[in-house]
Amino acid sequence: GLWVSQVGSWMQTVATALLVKKLAPPKWEGVLLGVAVAAQFVPMLLFGAWFGAFADQRNRWRLTVITQTAMAVQAIALALMYWLDWANIPVLLTMAGVLGVIATVDNPARRGVVTELVEPSGIANAMALNTATMTGSRAIGPALAALLLPVVGYGWCFMMNGLSFVGIVGALLLMDRTQLHHTAPAPKGGT
């Protein structure tokens, strides 16, 4: 489920960047493209540690369900905005920023769930598989966007990403949470 979702997410990242480039005035293409990418990834740089502590103090499974669902809603909303002809530069930059903030919460929560899926002795293998999944999706998602954009367009690339979250959210909802290897939430204050 995670792999499918991540392929969709990278497909959306590329489609958003290309749509920003298409809509931007020619002399501002590069700047606005950079701003769009920064809007998505700078929140993790600025707030990653704080949201990591936030995730460590909560039920990681529940937080991951919430964040993955929120990313699906963001993608579907982006598709609808595109189809309704509301997608412009400010909307695209805002939606990239929204996605960046959600992903900043999701990343530590989701990685925490990965560690709860296996016995402590299997954590290294689980994290390696998670990393391979994430790395593989970075190769497939952009390539898929390049193939699909000319055929189905931006709106369907966004919608396919939104629908791709069914895999991971469905898997999370179907798992037997009594089998998770829970870790106690971290105390507030970092002690």
N, C-alpha and C positions, 0 to 999 in steps of 0.2 A: 504493500500500500504506500509506503514512504517513497519508494522509487518512482512509482507512477505519479504521485503528487509532486515530487521534486522535478521530474521531467516537465510536467505542466507548468510549474513555477518558473523554470528557466525559459520555457517557451514564451510565457507572458513577459518576462523581463526583456527578452529580445524584441518581441512585438511592440512593447511599450516604447522602447528606445527607438525603433524604426518609425513608429507613429509620431513621436516627438520630432524626429528628424524631418519627416514628411510635412508636418504642420508648421514647423519653425520657419521664420523668415531666413532666407539663405545666409545672410551674414551672421545670424545668431544660432545656426544649427549646432555647431560644436559646443558652444557655451550651454545651450539648453539641454543638449544630450548629456553633458557632464553633470548639470544640475539634476536631471532626472535620475541618473545613476546614483549620484550622491544622496538624493532624497531617499532612496531605497536602502542604501548601505551605511550612511553616516550615523543613523540612530544606534546601530549596533556598536559602532566605534565609541560614540559618546556615552551611551547608557547601558552597554552590555553588562558591565560588572554590577551595576545597580539592579538591573532586571534579573541577572543571575542569582543575586541574593534574594530577590523577590520570589523567584521560582523555587529556590531551596527552602523557603519558609512555607510553602504551600503543597497541596496534593498535586504532584507533577502530572499524573494521569488526567485529572480533571482539567488542569490548566492547559494541557496539550489538546484535549478535545475542544476546549473553548477557542484556543488560538488557531487551530487547524480549521475549525468551522468559520472563524472570523476571516481567515484568508480566503476561504471558498466564497464567502459573501462578498468580499472585496473584489474578487475576480469576476463574479457574476454581475456585480454592480458596474464594473468597468465595461463589460460586454454590453450591458443595457445602455449605458451612457453613450457608447460608440454607436449603437444601432439607432438611438434617438437623436443622433447628431449633436450631442452635448460634449463630446470629447474634444477639448481644446487644450492648449498648453497648460494653463493654470489647473485644470481638472486633472490632467495626466500627472503633473508634478505633485499635486495634493494626494492623489491615489497612490503614487509611488512612495510618498512619505508615510501614508497610513500603513501600507504594506511593510515598510521598513520598521515601524514601531511594533506592529504585531509580530513580525519575525524576530525582533529583539527579545520579546517575551517568550516566544515559541522555542527558540533555539536551546536555551538552557533547560527548559521544562521537558522538551522532547528528548534531549540527551539524557536527562535524568530518568525518564521512563525506560530508555534503552538499558540502563544499568539495573533497573528493577525487573527486567524480563528474565534474567538468568541468575544462577547461583553466583556468589562472589568470585568463584574460581573461573567463571566464564565471561567476566566483564571485558577482559582484553579482547577476546574474540568477538563479542557483541559490538564493541566500539569499532573494531576493525571493519566489521561488516557494515556498520552504519556509515563509516567514512567511505568505504567503497561504493556504497549506494549513492551517497551525496556526490562523490567525484564522477561516477558514471552518468548521473543525471545532468551534470554540467556539460558533458559532451553531447548527449543525446538531445536534450531540450532545445538548445539553440539550433542544432541541425534540423530538428523537426519543425521549428518555427520557420526556418528558411524554406523548407519544402512546402509547408502548409499555407503560409501567408499568401502566395500568389494564387492558390487554389480556393481557399475558404475565407480569407480576409482576416482582419484584425479582430473583429467581434467574435468570430468563432474560435480564434486562438485563445482569447480571454475566457470564453465560455467553456472550452475544453479544459482549461486549467481549473476553473471553478468546479467542474464535474470530476476532475481527477482527485479531488479531496475525498470523494466517496470511499476510495480504497483505504486511506489511512484512518479516517474517522470511523468508517464501518468496522475496520479491524480493531480499533480501540474499544468501540462499543461492544463488540462480540467477545472480547477476551475475558477470561475468567480472572477477575481482579483478585480473587482469593489466592491465586497462584503467584502473584507478584511478590518480589522480595523487597518489601518496603524499607526505606530508610527513614528515620525520624526527620521531620522538618528541622532545618537549622534554626537555632535560636536567633532572635533579633539582636542586632548589634554586632554580629560577626564573631561571637565567642564560641 
